[in-house]
Amino acid sequence: MPHDQVAQVPTTDSHCPYCALQCAQRLGGHPVAAEPRDFPTNRGGLCQKGWTSGELLRTPDRLTQPLRRTADGLVPTTWDDALDDIAARVQTLRADHGPDAVAVFGGGGLTNEKAYQLGKFARLALRTRLVDYNGRFCMASAAAAANRSLGVDRGLPFPLTDLDDADAVLLLGSNLADTMPPSVQHLAGPRSRGGLVVVDPRRSATARLCDDGAGTHLQPLPGTDLVLLLGLLHVVLGEGLADVAYLRDRVDGVEEVRRSVAAWWPERVETVTGVAAGQLRDVARRLAAASPHRGGRGAYVLTGRGVEQHVDGTDTVSAAISLALALGLPGARRGGYGAITGQGNGQGGREHGQKADQLPGYRSIEDPADRAHVAAVWGVDPELLPRSGVPAVQLLSSLGTQDGPRGLFVHGSNVAVSAPRAGAVRDRLAALDLLVVCDVVPSETALLADYVLPVTQWAEEEGTMTSLEGRVLRRRRHLDPPALVRDELWIWAELARRLDAPGTWSTDASAVFDELARASAGGRADYAGLSHTRLDTGEALHWPCPDPDHPGTPRLFADRFATPSGRARMVPVRPVGPDDDVRADAPLHLVTGRLLAHYQSGAQTRRVPALCDAAGGPHVELHPSLAARLGLDGAELVRVTSARGSMVAPARITRDVRPDTVFVPFHFAGDSLVNALTNDATDPVSGMPEFKVCAVRVERVADDAGPSPARVLQEVES
Amino acid sequence: MRIVVVGAGMVGHRFVEETLRLDPAADVVLLGEESYEPYNRVLLSELVAGRTDLAALTLPEASGARVRRGVRAVELDVAARRVLLDDGSCEPWDHLVLAVGARARVLPLAGLDAGGGRLVGGAHVLRTVDDARGVVAGALNARRACVVGAGAIGVEVACGLRRRGLDVTVLASRDGVLDRDLDPRVSAVATRTLRDLDVAVVPQAGVRAVDVAHGHVDAVVLGDGTRVPTDLLVLATGSVPRTELAVEAGLTVRHGIVVDADLRTSDPTVSAIGDCAETPDGVSGLVAPGWAQADALAARLVRDRPVPTLPVQGATLRLKAVGLDVVTAGTRASTAHEDDRVLALDDAGARRYVEVVVRQGTLVGMTCVGSPELAARLSVQLDRPGVVPPDPLQLLVGAPEDQPGSPTTMPSSTTVCRCNGVTKADVVAAWDGGCCTVDEVVTTTRATTGCGGCRTLVCGLVDWLQEVDPAVPATSQEALAVRERGVAAR
């Protein structure tokens, strides 16, 4: 849209730049600011991140021109010089080491159009197998478990508003009161009936929603969620609370799961999890009473990263799904299982080809028919498409090694802060011959790059996002980006041309979406009936939507599951426990998570003054009894150390954490980079790393010879 | 290497499962006497209580192993390394694992033996699924039940039968229930709890005989001659390791089949685990130590890993009884070392007793009666270094929860709206800036515009402001200070 036309439009309806709730916003005013719009998911609410999102357009250190690394650091260059040199270096790497010498790392914040085009760019322009994305850190375990049990992975296979009428909601490892506050409105119904059950080792803001009779907070030992779920299943199956007719008609594998939980009676579960057997029984009975087959108004089982980011995360989600199936919930009009997607386009971002083994529409890159379909849309021979690559952690740990990639493109991700064992990731990035980072601001990863390419952000671009409930939403351009900032679609088109890539490379988001729709046609995430024009009518459209007359699918599984047999599959699982468990020299559990005022690696939110005022720096939450043991009497600096690294931040003494556990938010870098400590051991099924539990020790900084407190405080305050 | 496992109970199964997990190609034969699929014996008392159904007890099949059910081992030919079975066949071994378990101990009481090793009608032990079925069937037609034995099984069965509505009497051999696992003072609290549930407990019962009428139990006769009439009799007087095969094979046997710290019997090609094994620390009657032995033996045989120290004494006892919560694990007051710190909260009037034992900063023992949630919290701290507070008293009492403030008393820095980081001071500032309704405060501060959860609180603040200070022309902080002083002075 030309500049003068934009100027005449007073306001633009779009959605928030942050999380997967995708609250509806109206952008307008001078300077540009965001206000909430009424919408089913956010119901006119915005959190502080959304309210202040206009500030992102005015960050003082916004990237406004391409930068190239020289002996003097990063210096401005021209787009032509940058793209010419990048293309030439890619050609050289490929000629010397083969196409897998260059890898791509994407992000769950990219629009559907960009996610799609990035996968296509990797396969057709770079010809590399090696593409994966930061969604591997968020949604991979839930996706793997949903696929193997339900046949498809759509975070919530029902509209969020369905929760309003439920009698019970079991929320496992999700702190949505901090991560997506407006969504809490949908818990009001179940809370008014005492039916919210929150499973979290920490008394989070969400756990506090259970206070005053609104529900039950279960506070298990970190890393024992799976055992807890097996105990709930044991009670449901053992006490005759299951929906027998549903299991007979719609579910396979029940007998194996029944046997697999026979050895997890509540008292045994108690000794592993620390959750009282009686409480476990009560929760199982409450969930059953809320289920439709026992006359309840509905029950939902929802998982978040807290239970998924483990070496047995996929199995944990499988157990959650088995529980929901035992209660007859998935596909029932008043119940279900769902995973609460985290990143803005965490849903769409995982559907359209950024994953190492997938093509658009959840197609498999190894399936001949899937390859043929996508190759036909792309106008190439299927033989040209590479095969499966490797998941994110494996990809990052191979960078710059003997047999690993020598070059990397990073889009919409800040891996130097967000990846597990981040210290090692930083070393791997440094070992690369070519690191190209596209970003809006000079993130910690961008500062390590050979080329930094400035790209558009949400209010400056057109596209679509798929929200946590599988509804496809329009992101709209309200204002022009700075003069030298470019859209990634343009960058990939320019590079594709320089690399003599086959296929067409549109820079128009609407046209790219139409191509995505064709590529996804017949796939599990079928967008074939959608277009920007149709979405602009405001129609509520959830995928699959296979043709232009199809009304979309707000609720999945009403008649059949997306498996070949049409029946759901219960999967028996076995707990393995944390990979890095507590021991004498690391006696405490470390859990990480988000603060309300910040988002992901903090690259955006740490640049918004109001958010820094609300939560300026990192901290280490510890229990008063642990503080007493460590001799802490206030907000002193403490050092937290795991087998992989250490960090320093002020202590925050609170009863919200268990006495055996410390909590650290993961939005901060420098000496307070908690992902320097987290474990990069991965789930064997999903490739998801075990962010959510590892063993640490905590010391007063005064007691050791770490970096000077003054320096850390300075960083914390800056 | 062919491994033959005799005994397809929970420990035998666990061993097979773990062996095949470590080496999916392992050559394992599992021999089971019962014709049933494997089941969870620990839950038999739950079956009696009617808290679980039989199908929920069935354990996973040992996939990957050759399983022979309904065959009884009749002889171990150690010299030839083979097991002879009652169907005339035999199974050769490279390594033999005995997991034959224990049998219920039956006291030699007059009137109890109906001949042929059978118990008189109406009398049952509780060791197998068939036993549990017998008890449940007997309970249907019974009004009164007697349980001989006041250990964990006896108490669980007593509570289970009470839950089914029977009049239940527990006949204890000593003063109270669970007296092997609990110190006398604690046992007394548990016994009183049981009586509160209308379960009669007879101490020092000295059961002497069983009166029989028409081939069925009619009463139990106690040491002092008292006759306790009953329709159903459950014998829960402990178990005896099954050692016959081992004895006949010439293996060393004392109370159980004697094994060394590596779980080897006196023959190096034979190991024993579970309830039949007598380790250097004794014989276990609980499943957890048996499972630990199974895992350790599998790791030794498959991976050649050393067997860790496997304590039997002090294993966690977590009672599964409706109405009586008892957990005890590790050291207790009577077994504590001189330098241990033993802290106890004795609240017998409320049927509650909590005790912790701390050794060099680590929780090494816990006993909780009537305090299930504290028991749950403590049980995951047991033997875990680095987490006990300097004053272990905090383990028992904790500290009072933070109380949410009222609009009047909450500090001005208190966050009112978390979603938008709005404090009480911000609301007061908006008020002083001219807002005089909730909606105006909302528009100015954005409070309530996230999740909306703070709406009540904001309304309360506005009500309070309207009440205490309808219009104060001062700076917000001063106004706030004035108001708070004023309120405090009231």
HADDOCK unambig.tbl for C-alpha pairs under 7 A between the chains (distance, minus, plus):
assign (segid A and resid 45 and name CA) (segid B and resid 449 and name CA) 4.83 0.50 0.50
assign (segid A and resid 45 and name CA) (segid B and resid 450 and name CA) 4.44 0.50 0.50
assign (segid A and resid 45 and name CA) (segid B and resid 451 and name CA) 6.32 0.50 0.50
assign (segid A and resid 46 and name CA) (segid B and resid 449 and name CA) 5.94 0.50 0.50
assign (segid A and resid 46 and name CA) (segid B and resid 450 and name CA) 4.57 0.50 0.50
assign (segid A and resid 47 and name CA) (segid B and resid 419 and name CA) 4.77 0.50 0.50
assign (segid A and resid 47 and name CA) (segid B and resid 420 and name CA) 5.63 0.50 0.50
assign (segid A and resid 47 and name CA) (segid B and resid 450 and name CA) 4.59 0.50 0.50
assign (segid A and resid 48 and name CA) (segid B and resid 419 and name CA) 5.63 0.50 0.50
assign (segid A and resid 48 and name CA) (segid B and resid 420 and name CA) 4.22 0.50 0.50
assign (segid A and resid 48 and name CA) (segid B and resid 421 and name CA) 6.97 0.50 0.50
assign (segid A and resid 181 and name CA) (segid B and resid 419 and name CA) 6.13 0.50 0.50
assign (segid A and resid 181 and name CA) (segid B and resid 450 and name CA) 5.86 0.50 0.50
assign (segid A and resid 181 and name CA) (segid B and resid 451 and name CA) 5.06 0.50 0.50
assign (segid A and resid 182 and name CA) (segid B and resid 450 and name CA) 4.82 0.50 0.50
assign (segid A and resid 182 and name CA) (segid B and resid 451 and name CA) 3.90 0.50 0.50
assign (segid A and resid 183 and name CA) (segid B and resid 451 and name CA) 6.47 0.50 0.50
assign (segid A and resid 184 and name CA) (segid B and resid 451 and name CA) 5.42 0.50 0.50
assign (segid A and resid 185 and name CA) (segid B and resid 451 and name CA) 5.54 0.50 0.50
assign (segid A and resid 185 and name CA) (segid B and resid 452 and name CA) 6.91 0.50 0.50
assign (segid A and resid 237 and name CA) (segid B and resid 56 and name CA) 6.42 0.50 0.50
assign (segid A and resid 238 and name CA) (segid B and resid 52 and name CA) 4.58 0.50 0.50
assign (segid A and resid 238 and name CA) (segid B and resid 53 and name CA) 5.51 0.50 0.50
assign (segid A and resid 238 and name CA) (segid B and resid 56 and name CA) 4.87 0.50 0.50
assign (segid A and resid 239 and name CA) (segid B and resid 51 and name CA) 6.05 0.50 0.50
assign (segid A and resid 239 and name CA) (segid B and resid 52 and name CA) 4.93 0.50 0.50
assign (segid A and resid 239 and name CA) (segid B and resid 53 and name CA) 6.55 0.50 0.50
assign (segid A and resid 256 and name CA) (segid B and resid 60 and name CA) 6.81 0.50 0.50
assign (segid A and resid 258 and name CA) (segid B and resid 56 and name CA) 6.31 0.50 0.50
assign (segid A and resid 259 and name CA) (segid B and resid 56 and name CA) 6.89 0.50 0.50
assign (segid A and resid 259 and name CA) (segid B and resid 58 and name CA) 5.33 0.50 0.50
assign (segid A and resid 259 and name CA) (segid B and resid 59 and name CA) 4.51 0.50 0.50
assign (segid A and resid 259 and name CA) (segid B and resid 60 and name CA) 4.91 0.50 0.50
assign (segid A and resid 260 and name CA) (segid B and resid 59 and name CA) 6.40 0.50 0.50
assign (segid A and resid 260 and name CA) (segid B and resid 60 and name CA) 5.79 0.50 0.50
assign (segid A and resid 262 and name CA) (segid B and resid 40 and name CA) 6.59 0.50 0.50
assign (segid A and resid 262 and name CA) (segid B and resid 56 and name CA) 5.70 0.50 0.50
assign (segid A and resid 262 and name CA) (segid B and resid 57 and name CA) 5.24 0.50 0.50
assign (segid A and resid 262 and name CA) (segid B and resid 58 and name CA) 6.17 0.50 0.50
assign (segid A and resid 262 and name CA) (segid B and resid 59 and name CA) 5.67 0.50 0.50
assign (segid A and resid 263 and name CA) (segid B and resid 40 and name CA) 6.39 0.50 0.50
assign (segid A and resid 263 and name CA) (segid B and resid 59 and name CA) 6.98 0.50 0.50
assign (segid A and resid 267 and name CA) (segid B and resid 318 and name CA) 6.40 0.50 0.50
assign (segid A and resid 270 and name CA) (segid B and resid 376 and name CA) 5.80 0.50 0.50
assign (segid A and resid 271 and name CA) (segid B and resid 376 and name CA) 6.57 0.50 0.50
assign (segid A and resid 271 and name CA) (segid B and resid 379 and name CA) 5.60 0.50 0.50
assign (segid A and resid 271 and name CA) (segid B and resid 380 and name CA) 6.12 0.50 0.50
assign (segid A and resid 272 and name CA) (segid B and resid 380 and name CA) 6.38 0.50 0.50
assign (segid A and resid 273 and name CA) (segid B and resid 380 and name CA) 6.84 0.50 0.50
assign (segid A and resid 274 and name CA) (segid B and resid 376 and name CA) 4.44 0.50 0.50
assign (segid A and resid 274 and name CA) (segid B and resid 377 and name CA) 4.79 0.50 0.50
assign (segid A and resid 274 and name CA) (segid B and resid 379 and name CA) 6.36 0.50 0.50
assign (segid A and resid 274 and name CA) (segid B and resid 380 and name CA) 5.45 0.50 0.50
assign (segid A and resid 275 and name CA) (segid B and resid 376 and name CA) 5.50 0.50 0.50
assign (segid A and resid 275 and name CA) (segid B and resid 377 and name CA) 6.90 0.50 0.50
assign (segid A and resid 276 and name CA) (segid B and resid 372 and name CA) 6.05 0.50 0.50
assign (segid A and resid 276 and name CA) (segid B and resid 373 and name CA) 5.22 0.50 0.50
assign (segid A and resid 276 and name CA) (segid B and resid 376 and name CA) 4.93 0.50 0.50
assign (segid A and resid 584 and name CA) (segid B and resid 385 and name CA) 5.89 0.50 0.50
assign (segid A and resid 587 and name CA) (segid B and resid 385 and name CA) 6.13 0.50 0.50
assign (segid A and resid 587 and name CA) (segid B and resid 386 and name CA) 5.33 0.50 0.50
assign (segid A and resid 596 and name CA) (segid B and resid 419 and name CA) 6.84 0.50 0.50
assign (segid A and resid 614 and name CA) (segid B and resid 421 and name CA) 5.96 0.50 0.50
assign (segid A and resid 625 and name CA) (segid B and resid 389 and name CA) 4.92 0.50 0.50
assign (segid A and resid 626 and name CA) (segid B and resid 387 and name CA) 6.63 0.50 0.50
assign (segid A and resid 626 and name CA) (segid B and resid 389 and name CA) 6.07 0.50 0.50
assign (segid A and resid 628 and name CA) (segid B and resid 389 and name CA) 6.63 0.50 0.50
assign (segid A and resid 628 and name CA) (segid B and resid 390 and name CA) 6.57 0.50 0.50
assign (segid A and resid 629 and name CA) (segid B and resid 389 and name CA) 5.42 0.50 0.50
assign (segid A and resid 629 and name CA) (segid B and resid 390 and name CA) 5.27 0.50 0.50
assign (segid A and resid 659 and name CA) (segid B and resid 387 and name CA) 6.59 0.50 0.50
assign (segid A and resid 660 and name CA) (segid B and resid 387 and name CA) 5.40 0.50 0.50
